[in-house]
Amino acid sequence: MQRTQVVPREQWLEARLALLAKEKELTRQRDRLAAERRRLPWVKIEKSYAFEGPDGRETLGDLFAGRRQLIVYHFMLGPGWEEGCKSCSFWADSYQGSVVHLAARDAALVAISRAPWKEIEAFRVRMGWIFPWLSSHGSDFNFDFGVSFKPEDPESDAPNYNFGTLRFGGEEAPGLSVFARGEDGALYHTYSTYARGLDALNGTYQLLDLCPHGRGEDGLDYPMAWVRHHDRYDR
């Protein structure tokens, strides 16, 4: 581990201002990238998707809840799983509070998993979340948007995730997709992101990145080995 340098405050301020200039450039670059993201072309949704939730059967259009934009978090919870993915749960703890604010900006947020709705609901109640969470069980939705995979040759190393750039070695993967309702009333797919593209949604990681020890994941078997469901940490 790199040894921490201790300096007088004047020297610290000089180093901090140098870093601030880089942070400002990153902010400007992020704004430019966000604008470019908004200019991506759209793909019209031609297939009918059905979901099951507390209100029974709902279509993709229903999930907009009268708004023009829909954010779907693809939550890893497959049929028969005893509980949802701990990493997806880590992310859910961050976007849980965003739903009401997104609604004020004409956007709805829902989570969708492939497990049957009753299995989803049992875990949602356990975790105390209030965001809408529906089941795509029996639908092609998860497969079409690159987060569920049919069993293949376990020896295969063909890339199947993150737009075919990575190999995901399981049947369920995390991701996020965005949809819009056009002026013609049709639904469109506007954006998806996977893997490290999801980092920006995780408020805990953003805060840890400000701390001197960062995420503290060096030396672990894998980066998120420390993460637990929020009701499973040693109190």
GROMACS elastic network, one bead per residue, 0.5 to 0.9 nm:
[ bonds ]
;  ai    aj funct       b0    kb
    1     4     6  0.89725   500
    6    12     6  0.85548   500
    7    10     6  0.81238   500
    7    11     6  0.61653   500
    7    12     6  0.62848   500
    8    11     6  0.54906   500
    8    12     6  0.63678   500
    8    13     6  0.88115   500
    9    13     6  0.60437   500
    9    14     6  0.86196   500
   10    13     6  0.51149   500
   10    14     6  0.63843   500
   10    15     6  0.88563   500
   11    14     6  0.51116   500
   11    15     6  0.64123   500
   11    16     6  0.85787   500
   12    15     6  0.51733   500
   12    16     6  0.60197   500
   12    17     6  0.86383   500
   13    17     6  0.60736   500
   13    18     6  0.85774   500
   14    17     6  0.53068   500
   14    18     6  0.64193   500
   14    19     6  0.88257   500
   15    18     6  0.51593   500
   15    19     6  0.63426   500
   15    20     6  0.86211   500
   16    19     6  0.50830   500
   16    20     6  0.60392   500
   16    21     6  0.87961   500
   17    21     6  0.63972   500
   17    22     6  0.88857   500
   18    21     6  0.54316   500
   18    22     6  0.69051   500
   18    23     6  0.89712   500
   19    22     6  0.51555   500
   19    23     6  0.62128   500
   19    24     6  0.86827   500
   20    24     6  0.60884   500
   20    25     6  0.85851   500
   21    24     6  0.51773   500
   21    25     6  0.63619   500
   21    26     6  0.87288   500
   22    25     6  0.51037   500
   22    26     6  0.62048   500
   22    27     6  0.86365   500
   23    26     6  0.50214   500
   23    27     6  0.61728   500
   23    28     6  0.86923   500
   24    28     6  0.62593   500
   24    29     6  0.85437   500
   25    28     6  0.50900   500
   25    29     6  0.60615   500
   25    30     6  0.84807   500
   26    30     6  0.59626   500
   26    31     6  0.85316   500
   27    30     6  0.50046   500
   27    31     6  0.61945   500
   27    32     6  0.86681   500
   28    31     6  0.50667   500
   28    32     6  0.62871   500
   28    33     6  0.86459   500
   29    32     6  0.50758   500
   29    33     6  0.61632   500
   29    34     6  0.86006   500
   30    34     6  0.60750   500
   30    35     6  0.85988   500
   31    34     6  0.50666   500
   31    35     6  0.62539   500
   31    36     6  0.86477   500
   32    35     6  0.51525   500
   32    36     6  0.62584   500
   32    37     6  0.86347   500
   33    37     6  0.60796   500
   33    38     6  0.86794   500
   34    38     6  0.63273   500
   34    39     6  0.87958   500
   35    38     6  0.51544   500
   35    39     6  0.65480   500
   36    39     6  0.50920   500
   36    40     6  0.67556   500
   37    40     6  0.54327   500
   37   190     6  0.89757   500
   37   191     6  0.79313   500
   38    41     6  0.84916   500
   38   190     6  0.82784   500
   38   191     6  0.87325   500
   39    42     6  0.89663   500
   40   190     6  0.69179   500
   40   191     6  0.77418   500
   41   190     6  0.68491   500
   42   179     6  0.88494   500
   42   180     6  0.86807   500
   42   188     6  0.59109   500
   42   189     6  0.57696   500
   42   191     6  0.80730   500
   43    46     6  0.89598   500
   43   187     6  0.85692   500
   43   188     6  0.52786   500
   43   189     6  0.51216   500
   43   190     6  0.65940   500
   44   186     6  0.72091   500
   44   187     6  0.60650   500
   44   189     6  0.63572   500
   44   190     6  0.89145   500
   45    48     6  0.78849   500
   45   186     6  0.76072   500
   45   187     6  0.55973   500
   45   188     6  0.52833   500
   45   189     6  0.65773   500
   46   187     6  0.83976   500
   46   188     6  0.88431   500
   48    59     6  0.74200   500
   48    60     6  0.76890   500
   49    58     6  0.85363   500
   49    59     6  0.58424   500
   49    60     6  0.59662   500
   49   136     6  0.81525   500
   49   139     6  0.66352   500
   49   140     6  0.75662   500
   49   141     6  0.65766   500
   50    57     6  0.65497   500
   50    58     6  0.57420   500
   50    60     6  0.66928   500
   50   135     6  0.87725   500
   50   136     6  0.68314   500
   50   137     6  0.88434   500
   50   138     6  0.87285   500
   50   139     6  0.67571   500
   50   141     6  0.85188   500
   51    56     6  0.80694   500
   51    57     6  0.56229   500
   51    58     6  0.51734   500
   51    59     6  0.61272   500
   51    60     6  0.75393   500
   51   112     6  0.84824   500
   51   117     6  0.88449   500
   51   134     6  0.61926   500
   51   135     6  0.53826   500
   51   137     6  0.73335   500
   51   138     6  0.88425   500
   51   139     6  0.77308   500
   52    55     6  0.75894   500
   52    56     6  0.53530   500
   52    58     6  0.61491   500
   52    59     6  0.87838   500
   52   116     6  0.78518   500
   52   117     6  0.61146   500
   52   134     6  0.56249   500
   52   135     6  0.50862   500
   52   136     6  0.67556   500
   52   137     6  0.78674   500
   53    56     6  0.51904   500
   53    57     6  0.65605   500
   53    58     6  0.72670   500
   53   117     6  0.60461   500
   53   118     6  0.86092   500
   53   121     6  0.86023   500
   53   132     6  0.82301   500
   53   133     6  0.69503   500
   53   135     6  0.64499   500
   54    57     6  0.85482   500
   54   117     6  0.80512   500
   54   121     6  0.85037   500
   54   132     6  0.88775   500
   54   133     6  0.87428   500
   54   134     6  0.79610   500
   55    58     6  0.75643   500
   58    61     6  0.79570   500
   58    62     6  0.57523   500
   58    63     6  0.71076   500
   58   134     6  0.89113   500
   59    62     6  0.50891   500
   59    63     6  0.67279   500
   60    63     6  0.53387   500
   60    64     6  0.73052   500
   60   187     6  0.83870   500
   61    64     6  0.56423   500
   61    65     6  0.78453   500
   61    66     6  0.86173   500
   61   181     6  0.81457   500
   61   186     6  0.88573   500
   61   187     6  0.71670   500
   62    65     6  0.57744   500
   62    66     6  0.76997   500
   63    66     6  0.82249   500
   63    67     6  0.89225   500
   63    70     6  0.73229   500
   63   108     6  0.75166   500
   63   109     6  0.83737   500
   63   110     6  0.74913   500
   63   132     6  0.89195   500
   64    67     6  0.52144   500
   64    68     6  0.67260   500
   64    69     6  0.65297   500
   64    70     6  0.54916   500
   64    71     6  0.87317   500
   64   107     6  0.75013   500
   64   108     6  0.57457   500
   64   109     6  0.81626   500
   64   179     6  0.88251   500
   64   180     6  0.85331   500
   64   181     6  0.83260   500
   65    68     6  0.87216   500
   65    70     6  0.87707   500
   65   107     6  0.88567   500
   65   108     6  0.68739   500
   66   106     6  0.85495   500
   66   108     6  0.86912   500
   67    70     6  0.75131   500
   67   103     6  0.77229   500
   67   105     6  0.89114   500
   67   106     6  0.51538   500
   67   107     6  0.57786   500
   67   108     6  0.66384   500
   67   180     6  0.87762   500
   67   181     6  0.80233   500
   68   106     6  0.59761   500
   68   107     6  0.63814   500
   68   108     6  0.82691   500
   68   179     6  0.84272   500
   68   180     6  0.56141   500
   68   181     6  0.50247   500
   68   182     6  0.75544   500
   69   106     6  0.62918   500
   69   108     6  0.62484   500
   69   109     6  0.86740   500
   69   178     6  0.73515   500
   69   179     6  0.58363   500
   69   181     6  0.64393   500
   70   106     6  0.87092   500
   70   107     6  0.55035   500
   70   109     6  0.58527   500
   70   110     6  0.77682   500
   70   177     6  0.83615   500
   70   178     6  0.57025   500
   70   179     6  0.50453   500
   70   180     6  0.61921   500
   70   181     6  0.84503   500
   71   107     6  0.71829   500
   71   108     6  0.60808   500
   71   110     6  0.64230   500
   71   111     6  0.83911   500
   71   176     6  0.71781   500
   71   177     6  0.59946   500
   71   179     6  0.64865   500
   71   180     6  0.89179   500
   72    75     6  0.89210   500
   72   108     6  0.84890   500
   72   109     6  0.58987   500
   72   110     6  0.51538   500
   72   111     6  0.55444   500
   72   112     6  0.67193   500
   72   175     6  0.84560   500
   72   176     6  0.56098   500
   72   177     6  0.51892   500
   72   178     6  0.61695   500
   72   179     6  0.80698   500
   73    92     6  0.87626   500
   73   109     6  0.76181   500
   73   110     6  0.63589   500
   73   112     6  0.63181   500
   73   113     6  0.87066   500
   73   174     6  0.77559   500
   73   175     6  0.61332   500
   73   177     6  0.66026   500
   73   178     6  0.88122   500
   74    77     6  0.89896   500
   74    88     6  0.85741   500
   74   110     6  0.88362   500
   74   111     6  0.59747   500
   74   112     6  0.53004   500
   74   113     6  0.61839   500
   74   142     6  0.76238   500
   74   145     6  0.89458   500
   74   147     6  0.69791   500
   74   173     6  0.77247   500
   74   174     6  0.54701   500
   74   175     6  0.50132   500
   74   176     6  0.56090   500
   74   177     6  0.76282   500
   75    78     6  0.89814   500
   75    84     6  0.77138   500
   75    85     6  0.75992   500
   75    88     6  0.58699   500
   75    89     6  0.81043   500
   75    92     6  0.86075   500
   75   111     6  0.60894   500
   75   112     6  0.58521   500
   75   113     6  0.52666   500
   75   114     6  0.84525   500
   75   147     6  0.88909   500
   75   172     6  0.85634   500
   75   173     6  0.77535   500
   75   174     6  0.58360   500
   75   175     6  0.73779   500
   75   176     6  0.86810   500
   76    84     6  0.61561   500
   76    85     6  0.54342   500
   76    86     6  0.88527   500
   76    87     6  0.86839   500
   76    88     6  0.64126   500
   76    89     6  0.88508   500
   76   112     6  0.85549   500
   76   113     6  0.61808   500
   76   114     6  0.78811   500
   76   115     6  0.88703   500
   76   147     6  0.83296   500
   76   148     6  0.88243   500
   76   172     6  0.56480   500
   76   173     6  0.58806   500
   76   174     6  0.58534   500
   76   175     6  0.88601   500
   77    80     6  0.84867   500
   77    81     6  0.64336   500
   77    82     6  0.87388   500
   77    83     6  0.69981   500
   77    85     6  0.62579   500
   77    88     6  0.89014   500
   77   112     6  0.87928   500
   77   113     6  0.54943   500
   77   114     6  0.63408   500
   77   115     6  0.57662   500
   77   119     6  0.88080   500
   77   120     6  0.75082   500
   77   172     6  0.73798   500
   78    81     6  0.56471   500
   78    83     6  0.89512   500
   78    84     6  0.79120   500
   78   113     6  0.67501   500
   78   114     6  0.52036   500
   78   116     6  0.82723   500
   78   137     6  0.88577   500
   78   148     6  0.89115   500
   78   171     6  0.81165   500
   78   172     6  0.67369   500
   79    82     6  0.89739   500
   79   113     6  0.87857   500
   79   114     6  0.62502   500
   79   116     6  0.62697   500
   79   119     6  0.78494   500
   79   137     6  0.78366   500
   80    83     6  0.87494   500
   80   115     6  0.68508   500
   80   116     6  0.83477   500
   80   119     6  0.76661   500
   81    84     6  0.70319   500
   81   115     6  0.76548   500
   81   119     6  0.80961   500
   82   119     6  0.82402   500
   82   123     6  0.85018   500
   83    86     6  0.83098   500
   83   119     6  0.83576   500
   83   120     6  0.83988   500
   83   122     6  0.88704   500
   83   123     6  0.62257   500
   84    87     6  0.86439   500
   84    88     6  0.73615   500
   84    89     6  0.68897   500
   84   120     6  0.80629   500
   84   123     6  0.70360   500
   84   124     6  0.89601   500
   84   229     6  0.89230   500
   85    88     6  0.53054   500
   85    89     6  0.61452   500
   85    90     6  0.86480   500
   85   229     6  0.84885   500
   86    90     6  0.61299   500
   86    91     6  0.87613   500
   86   227     6  0.68832   500
   86   228     6  0.58755   500
   86   229     6  0.53525   500
   86   230     6  0.87193   500
   87    91     6  0.64561   500
   87    92     6  0.86380   500
   87   174     6  0.88333   500
   87   224     6  0.73068   500
   87   227     6  0.68851   500
   87   228     6  0.78115   500
   87   229     6  0.80683   500
   88    91     6  0.50609   500
   88    92     6  0.61184   500
   88    93     6  0.87667   500
   88   174     6  0.69382   500
   89    93     6  0.62906   500
   89    94     6  0.89023   500
   89   127     6  0.86074   500
   89   228     6  0.84913   500
   89   229     6  0.63688   500
   89   230     6  0.80092   500
   90    93     6  0.54867   500
   90    94     6  0.71588   500
   90   202     6  0.76596   500
   90   204     6  0.84751   500
   90   227     6  0.72933   500
   90   228     6  0.76238   500
   90   229     6  0.68679   500
   90   230     6  0.76019   500
   91    94     6  0.53524   500
   91    95     6  0.66844   500
   91    96     6  0.86191   500
   91   198     6  0.86169   500
   91   199     6  0.87168   500
   91   201     6  0.68059   500
   91   202     6  0.53328   500
   91   203     6  0.79935   500
   91   204     6  0.85473   500
   92    95     6  0.52756   500
   92    96     6  0.56653   500
   92   111     6  0.87928   500
   92   129     6  0.82194   500
   92   131     6  0.89792   500
   92   201     6  0.88845   500
   92   202     6  0.82223   500
   93    96     6  0.54320   500
   93    97     6  0.79578   500
   93   129     6  0.79816   500
   93   202     6  0.82753   500
   93   203     6  0.85968   500
   93   204     6  0.89424   500
   93   230     6  0.82285   500
   94    97     6  0.68545   500
   94    98     6  0.79302   500
   94   201     6  0.69296   500
   94   202     6  0.55924   500
   94   203     6  0.54512   500
   94   204     6  0.72123   500
   95    98     6  0.51442   500
   95    99     6  0.72994   500
   95   109     6  0.89163   500
   95   131     6  0.87154   500
   95   201     6  0.68061   500
   95   202     6  0.75238   500
   95   203     6  0.81167   500
   96    99     6  0.65560   500
   96   129     6  0.66944   500
   96   130     6  0.71206   500
   96   131     6  0.61156   500
   97   100     6  0.70461   500
   97   101     6  0.78659   500
   97   130     6  0.88401   500
   97   131     6  0.83092   500
   98   101     6  0.53226   500
   98   102     6  0.59734   500
   98   103     6  0.85726   500
   98   109     6  0.82509   500
   98   131     6  0.89543   500
   99   102     6  0.52070   500
   99   103     6  0.62261   500
   99   104     6  0.88824   500
   99   107     6  0.84315   500
   99   108     6  0.68086   500
   99   109     6  0.59895   500
   99   110     6  0.84200   500
   99   131     6  0.67183   500
   99   132     6  0.89282   500
  100   103     6  0.51487   500
  100   104     6  0.66331   500
  100   108     6  0.85866   500
  101   104     6  0.52051   500
  101   105     6  0.68740   500
  101   107     6  0.86910   500
  102   105     6  0.51478   500
  102   106     6  0.65815   500
  102   107     6  0.50991   500
  102   108     6  0.62423   500
  102   109     6  0.74011   500
  103   106     6  0.51923   500
  103   107     6  0.50026   500
  103   108     6  0.56445   500
  103   109     6  0.82043   500
  104   107     6  0.73355   500
  105   108     6  0.88175   500
  109   131     6  0.75454   500
  109   132     6  0.73490   500
  110   131     6  0.64616   500
  110   133     6  0.55975   500
  110   134     6  0.74800   500
  111   131     6  0.75179   500
  111   132     6  0.63275   500
  111   134     6  0.63728   500
  111   135     6  0.86594   500
  112   115     6  0.89419   500
  112   132     6  0.85866   500
  112   133     6  0.56314   500
  112   135     6  0.56582   500
  112   136     6  0.65511   500
  112   142     6  0.83984   500
  113   116     6  0.81035   500
  113   117     6  0.84850   500
  113   120     6  0.76323   500
  113   133     6  0.77325   500
  113   134     6  0.65612   500
  113   135     6  0.51792   500
  113   136     6  0.59926   500
  113   137     6  0.76009   500
  113   142     6  0.76914   500
  114   117     6  0.84854   500
  114   120     6  0.89217   500
  114   134     6  0.85736   500
  114   135     6  0.54942   500
  114   138     6  0.78184   500
  114   139     6  0.82115   500
  114   141     6  0.87622   500
  114   142     6  0.70407   500
  114   148     6  0.82297   500
  114   172     6  0.85625   500
  115   118     6  0.82498   500
  115   119     6  0.63397   500
  115   120     6  0.64054   500
  115   134     6  0.89764   500
  115   135     6  0.60280   500
  115   136     6  0.72894   500
  115   137     6  0.58112   500
  116   119     6  0.55719   500
  116   120     6  0.65171   500
  116   121     6  0.88678   500
  116   134     6  0.85437   500
  116   135     6  0.56140   500
  116   136     6  0.75655   500
  116   137     6  0.55847   500
  116   138     6  0.88082   500
  117   121     6  0.59947   500
  117   122     6  0.86004   500
  117   133     6  0.83598   500
  117   134     6  0.62706   500
  117   135     6  0.50264   500
  117   136     6  0.83678   500
  117   137     6  0.79529   500
  118   121     6  0.50710   500
  118   122     6  0.62458   500
  118   123     6  0.88310   500
  118   135     6  0.87999   500
  119   122     6  0.53537   500
  119   123     6  0.66238   500
  119   124     6  0.87566   500
  120   123     6  0.54022   500
  120   124     6  0.61106   500
  120   125     6  0.87019   500
  120   133     6  0.74798   500
  120   134     6  0.75343   500
  120   135     6  0.73432   500
  121   125     6  0.60833   500
  121   126     6  0.85078   500
  121   133     6  0.78753   500
  121   134     6  0.85940   500
  122   125     6  0.53835   500
  122   126     6  0.63492   500
  122   127     6  0.88742   500
  123   127     6  0.62467   500
  123   128     6  0.85984   500
  124   127     6  0.52102   500
  124   128     6  0.60945   500
  124   129     6  0.56968   500
  124   130     6  0.77685   500
  124   131     6  0.89581   500
  124   133     6  0.80616   500
  125   128     6  0.50566   500
  125   129     6  0.66659   500
  125   130     6  0.84140   500
  126   129     6  0.81596   500
  126   231     6  0.87075   500
  127   229     6  0.81960   500
  127   230     6  0.76329   500
  127   231     6  0.73656   500
  129   132     6  0.87228   500
  130   133     6  0.85132   500
  135   138     6  0.88541   500
  135   139     6  0.89427   500
  136   139     6  0.53379   500
  136   140     6  0.77255   500
  136   141     6  0.64914   500
  136   142     6  0.71626   500
  137   140     6  0.84286   500
  137   141     6  0.88015   500
  137   142     6  0.89601   500
  138   141     6  0.88230   500
  139   142     6  0.74736   500
  139   143     6  0.84115   500
  140   143     6  0.53279   500
  140   144     6  0.58647   500
  140   145     6  0.85917   500
  141   144     6  0.51728   500
  141   145     6  0.62676   500
  141   146     6  0.87490   500
  141   147     6  0.89456   500
  141   148     6  0.87462   500
  142   145     6  0.53336   500
  142   146     6  0.63140   500
  142   147     6  0.53870   500
  142   148     6  0.52176   500
  142   149     6  0.83378   500
  142   172     6  0.86255   500
  143   146     6  0.52984   500
  143   147     6  0.59816   500
  143   149     6  0.61922   500
  143   150     6  0.81609   500
  144   147     6  0.79296   500
  144   148     6  0.82023   500
  145   148     6  0.79777   500
  145   175     6  0.86502   500
  145   177     6  0.77097   500
  145   192     6  0.80626   500
  146   149     6  0.75707   500
  146   160     6  0.78026   500
  146   161     6  0.63506   500
  146   162     6  0.74092   500
  146   163     6  0.76147   500
  146   173     6  0.80033   500
  146   175     6  0.80800   500
  146   194     6  0.89608   500
  147   161     6  0.73897   500
  147   162     6  0.88426   500
  147   171     6  0.80207   500
  147   172     6  0.57474   500
  147   174     6  0.60881   500
  147   175     6  0.65245   500
  147   194     6  0.86777   500
  148   170     6  0.83541   500
  148   171     6  0.54408   500
  148   173     6  0.62066   500
  148   174     6  0.88593   500
  149   152     6  0.82104   500
  149   160     6  0.81096   500
  149   168     6  0.88993   500
  149   170     6  0.73570   500
  149   172     6  0.65057   500
  149   173     6  0.83838   500
  150   171     6  0.64351   500
  151   154     6  0.80591   500
  151   170     6  0.83651   500
  151   171     6  0.68650   500
  152   155     6  0.84164   500
  152   156     6  0.73502   500
  153   156     6  0.53313   500
  153   157     6  0.88864   500
  154   157     6  0.81820   500
  154   169     6  0.81584   500
  156   159     6  0.88594   500
  157   160     6  0.87263   500
  157   167     6  0.63656   500
  157   168     6  0.88489   500
  157   169     6  0.86109   500
  158   164     6  0.84147   500
  158   166     6  0.81582   500
  158   167     6  0.62540   500
  159   162     6  0.84896   500
  159   163     6  0.85582   500
  159   164     6  0.50725   500
  159   165     6  0.57299   500
  159   168     6  0.72672   500
  160   163     6  0.72559   500
  160   165     6  0.71477   500
  160   166     6  0.61310   500
  160   167     6  0.52272   500
  160   168     6  0.63793   500
  160   169     6  0.89709   500
  161   164     6  0.50300   500
  161   165     6  0.62570   500
  161   166     6  0.50712   500
  161   167     6  0.57309   500
  161   168     6  0.58555   500
  161   173     6  0.81749   500
  161   194     6  0.79465   500
  161   195     6  0.86453   500
  162   165     6  0.55737   500
  162   166     6  0.59665   500
  162   167     6  0.84084   500
  162   168     6  0.88459   500
  162   175     6  0.86725   500
  162   193     6  0.72548   500
  162   194     6  0.55545   500
  162   195     6  0.69217   500
  163   166     6  0.77713   500
  163   193     6  0.89474   500
  163   194     6  0.86407   500
  164   167     6  0.76368   500
  168   171     6  0.81477   500
  168   172     6  0.85740   500
  168   173     6  0.73166   500
  169   172     6  0.88196   500
  169   173     6  0.89595   500
  170   173     6  0.71937   500
  173   194     6  0.85155   500
  173   195     6  0.87249   500
  174   194     6  0.64972   500
  174   195     6  0.71503   500
  174   198     6  0.85420   500
  175   192     6  0.72198   500
  175   193     6  0.57956   500
  175   195     6  0.69959   500
  175   197     6  0.84278   500
  175   198     6  0.70052   500
  176   191     6  0.82291   500
  176   192     6  0.54607   500
  176   193     6  0.54095   500
  176   194     6  0.65420   500
  176   197     6  0.89202   500
  176   198     6  0.73952   500
  177   189     6  0.75904   500
  177   190     6  0.77694   500
  177   191     6  0.56361   500
  177   193     6  0.65798   500
  177   194     6  0.89343   500
  178   188     6  0.86252   500
  178   189     6  0.61612   500
  178   190     6  0.56341   500
  178   191     6  0.50559   500
  178   192     6  0.61805   500
  179   187     6  0.68947   500
  179   188     6  0.54345   500
  179   190     6  0.54233   500
  179   191     6  0.71591   500
  180   186     6  0.84011   500
  180   187     6  0.57736   500
  180   188     6  0.52099   500
  180   189     6  0.65558   500
  180   190     6  0.67708   500
  181   184     6  0.78900   500
  181   185     6  0.58442   500
  181   186     6  0.57203   500
  181   188     6  0.62704   500
  182   185     6  0.52084   500
  182   186     6  0.54702   500
  182   187     6  0.62276   500
  182   188     6  0.70780   500
  183   186     6  0.75032   500
  184   187     6  0.87554   500
  189   192     6  0.82230   500
  193   196     6  0.83839   500
  193   197     6  0.54293   500
  193   198     6  0.65769   500
  194   197     6  0.51981   500
  194   198     6  0.58893   500
  195   198     6  0.59628   500
  195   199     6  0.79182   500
  196   199     6  0.53682   500
  196   200     6  0.84352   500
  197   200     6  0.70542   500
  197   201     6  0.87548   500
  198   201     6  0.57266   500
  198   202     6  0.74064   500
  199   202     6  0.55583   500
  199   203     6  0.85647   500
  199   205     6  0.73915   500
  199   206     6  0.81218   500
  200   203     6  0.74179   500
  200   205     6  0.82714   500
  200   206     6  0.73197   500
  201   205     6  0.87975   500
  201   206     6  0.86344   500
  202   205     6  0.55581   500
  202   206     6  0.65214   500
  202   207     6  0.89792   500
  203   206     6  0.50303   500
  203   207     6  0.62960   500
  203   208     6  0.86725   500
  204   207     6  0.51875   500
  204   208     6  0.61675   500
  204   209     6  0.86026   500
  205   208     6  0.50005   500
  205   209     6  0.60698   500
  205   210     6  0.88355   500
  205   214     6  0.84878   500
  205   215     6  0.68104   500
  206   209     6  0.52276   500
  206   210     6  0.69385   500
  207   210     6  0.53548   500
  207   211     6  0.70127   500
  207   214     6  0.85863   500
  208   211     6  0.51679   500
  208   212     6  0.82870   500
  208   213     6  0.77770   500
  208   214     6  0.50935   500
  208   215     6  0.54094   500
  208   216     6  0.85154   500
  209   212     6  0.79158   500
  209   213     6  0.81237   500
  209   215     6  0.63026   500
  210   213     6  0.85998   500
  210   214     6  0.66455   500
  211   214     6  0.51222   500
  211   215     6  0.80941   500
  213   216     6  0.58668   500
  214   217     6  0.82170   500
  215   218     6  0.82159   500
  215   223     6  0.87319   500
  216   219     6  0.85966   500
  216   220     6  0.88042   500
  216   223     6  0.87429   500
  217   220     6  0.57267   500
  217   221     6  0.88866   500
  217   222     6  0.77613   500
  217   223     6  0.52477   500
  217   224     6  0.71353   500
  217   225     6  0.80441   500
  217   226     6  0.78975   500
  218   221     6  0.87632   500
  218   222     6  0.85742   500
  218   223     6  0.72728   500
  219   222     6  0.80589   500
  219   223     6  0.84423   500
  220   223     6  0.61487   500
  220   224     6  0.79947   500
  220   225     6  0.64320   500
  220   226     6  0.79832   500
  221   224     6  0.85335   500
  221   225     6  0.65147   500
  222   225     6  0.55228   500
  222   226     6  0.88200   500
  223   226     6  0.77679   500
  224   227     6  0.54360   500
  224   228     6  0.89215   500
  225   228     6  0.83493   500
  227   230     6  0.86005   500
  227   233     6  0.85190   500
  228   231     6  0.77419   500
  228   232     6  0.58107   500
  228   233     6  0.60443   500
  229   232     6  0.52502   500
  229   233     6  0.70976   500
  230   233     6  0.62026   500
  231   234     6  0.86878   500
  232   235     6  0.82965   500
